Amino acid sequence: MQRELSAFGRPQVWLTLGVAAVGFGGMFAVYSYITPSLTRVTGLAPATVPLLLSVIGLGMIAGSLVGGWLADRALTGTIVGVLVFNAVVLSLFMLAIHAAWAVTADLFLVGCGIAVVPAFQTRLMDVSGDAQTVAAALNHSAFNMANALGAWLGGAAIAAGLGWASTGGVGALLALGGLVILAAALWLERRSVHR
């Protein structure tokens, strides 16, 4: 038990969890408000929303398949690349939401952003040392934090009068925030190696 709890004393574990909690929150900023966004901005009938949720699901399947393959080849590169991809796709949501065909394509790509999950999980296991069981559980906690953070900030943007489409901008900023935390983690990692 003591060995597993040692994960909480590792800065790289906390930083990796921070990358996941902040960087992946963007998807939830959009996803949490997808129904009113599609019905009020795109003008779609409520009956079509489940179809577009299925499109996101198909993107998640594709992202899951590709994400593991990418993580095996370049772990850090996958995290960086997918977070940049997410920032771009979530930014495009603000434009795509105005046309049904464009938002359909964009939501598929938003779903593909889940490709980062295998890389997060692998990095977390790598930096946790002997505490991999706790690290595996913490990964799920980080994604729950991402869900809460993204939904909260997306809702704050809507409440501030920025509109339903603003959730895409919030999401893009969160993805970029994840990149900043990752850059700090990598800098500290290199610094400790040089010591």
C-alpha positions in Angstrom: 0.0 0.0 0.0 2.8 2.4 0.9 4.5 1.7 -2.5 1.3 2.5 -4.4 0.7 5.6 -2.4 4.1 6.8 -3.3 2.6 8.0 -6.6 1.2 11.0 -4.8 4.8 12.1 -4.0 5.9 12.2 -7.6 5.7 15.6 -9.3 5.5 14.0 -12.8 2.4 12.1 -11.8 0.7 15.3 -10.8 1.8 17.1 -13.9 0.7 14.3 -16.2 -2.7 14.3 -14.4 -2.8 18.1 -14.9 -2.2 17.7 -18.7 -5.1 15.2 -18.9 -7.5 17.2 -16.6 -6.9 20.5 -18.4 -5.9 19.4 -21.9 -8.8 17.1 -22.5 -11.4 19.4 -20.8 -11.9 21.1 -24.1 -13.8 18.2 -25.6 -16.2 18.3 -22.6 -16.7 22.1 -23.0 -18.3 21.4 -26.4 -19.9 18.0 -25.6 -21.7 19.2 -22.5 -23.7 21.8 -24.5 -24.0 20.0 -27.8 -27.8 19.7 -27.8 -28.6 23.4 -27.4 -25.7 24.3 -29.7 -27.1 22.1 -32.5 -30.7 23.0 -32.0 -30.3 26.8 -31.4 -27.3 27.7 -33.5 -27.3 25.1 -36.3 -31.0 24.9 -36.3 -31.3 21.1 -36.3 -34.4 19.3 -35.1 -33.9 17.7 -31.7 -34.5 14.3 -33.3 -31.3 14.6 -35.2 -29.1 15.2 -32.2 -28.7 11.5 -31.4 -27.4 10.9 -34.9 -24.7 13.6 -34.4 -23.8 12.1 -31.0 -23.3 8.8 -32.9 -20.9 10.7 -35.2 -18.9 11.7 -32.2 -18.9 8.1 -31.1 -17.6 6.9 -34.4 -14.8 9.5 -34.1 -14.0 8.1 -30.7 -13.8 4.6 -32.1 -11.4 5.8 -34.8 -9.4 7.9 -32.3 -9.0 4.9 -29.9 -7.8 2.7 -32.7 -5.3 5.2 -34.0 -4.2 6.6 -30.6 -2.8 3.3 -29.3 -0.8 2.9 -32.6 0.5 6.4 -32.4 1.5 6.1 -28.7 3.5 3.0 -29.4 5.6 5.0 -31.9 6.0 8.4 -30.3 4.5 8.8 -26.8 5.3 12.5 -26.2 4.8 13.4 -29.9 1.3 11.8 -29.8 0.3 13.9 -26.7 1.6 17.1 -28.3 0.2 16.3 -31.7 -3.3 15.3 -30.5 -3.6 18.3 -28.2 -2.7 20.6 -31.1 -5.2 18.7 -33.3 -7.8 19.2 -30.5 -7.1 22.9 -30.3 -7.6 23.3 -34.0 -10.7 21.1 -34.3 -12.3 22.8 -31.3 -11.6 26.3 -32.7 -13.2 25.2 -36.0 -16.3 24.3 -34.0 -17.1 28.0 -33.7 -17.4 28.3 -37.4 -18.7 24.8 -38.2 -21.7 25.1 -35.9 -23.4 27.3 -38.4 -23.8 24.6 -41.1 -25.1 21.0 -40.6 -22.6 19.4 -42.9 -19.6 21.3 -41.4 -20.6 20.6 -37.8 -21.1 16.9 -38.6 -17.5 16.7 -39.9 -16.1 18.7 -37.1 -17.9 16.6 -34.4 -16.4 13.4 -35.9 -12.9 15.1 -35.5 -13.8 16.2 -32.0 -14.5 12.5 -31.2 -11.1 11.5 -32.8 -9.4 13.7 -30.1 -9.8 10.7 -27.8 -6.7 9.4 -29.5 -4.7 11.1 -26.7 -6.0 8.7 -24.0 -3.7 5.8 -24.6 -0.7 8.1 -24.6 -1.8 9.7 -21.4 -2.3 6.3 -19.8 1.2 5.1 -20.9 2.9 8.3 -19.8 1.2 8.1 -16.4 2.3 4.5 -16.0 5.9 5.4 -17.0 6.2 8.2 -14.5 4.5 6.4 -11.6 7.4 4.0 -10.9 6.2 1.2 -8.7 2.8 2.7 -8.1 1.1 1.8 -11.4 -2.1 0.5 -9.9 -2.9 3.8 -8.3 -1.7 5.6 -11.4 -4.1 3.7 -13.5 -7.0 4.7 -11.2 -5.8 8.3 -11.1 -6.0 8.5 -14.9 -9.8 8.0 -14.8 -10.0 10.7 -12.1 -8.1 13.1 -14.3 -10.6 12.6 -17.1 -13.5 13.1 -14.6 -11.8 16.4 -13.7 -11.6 17.3 -17.4 -15.3 16.7 -17.7 -16.1 18.9 -14.7 -13.6 21.7 -15.8 -14.7 21.7 -19.4 -18.4 21.8 -18.6 -17.9 24.5 -16.0 -15.8 26.8 -18.2 -18.0 26.2 -21.2 -21.1 27.1 -19.1 -19.3 30.2 -17.8 -18.6 31.4 -21.4 -22.3 30.8 -22.3 -23.5 32.6 -19.1 -21.2 35.5 -19.9 -23.1 36.0 -23.2 -20.5 34.7 -25.5 -22.9 32.3 -27.2 -23.2 28.5 -27.6 -20.4 28.4 -30.2 -18.0 29.9 -27.7 -17.6 26.5 -26.1 -15.3 25.6 -29.0 -13.0 28.6 -28.1 -13.0 27.5 -24.5 -12.1 24.0 -25.6 -9.2 25.2 -27.7 -7.8 27.2 -24.8 -8.0 24.2 -22.5 -6.1 22.1 -25.1 -3.4 24.7 -25.3 -3.4 24.9 -21.5 -2.6 21.1 -21.5 0.3 21.8 -23.8 1.7 24.4 -21.4 1.5 21.9 -18.5 3.2 19.2 -20.6 6.0 21.6 -21.6 6.6 22.3 -17.9 6.6 18.6 -17.1 9.1 17.8 -19.9 11.3 20.7 -18.8 11.4 19.5 -15.2 12.0 15.9 -16.5 15.0 17.0 -18.5 16.3 19.1 -15.7 16.2 16.2 -13.2 18.0 13.9 -15.8 20.8 16.4 -16.2 21.2 16.5 -12.4 
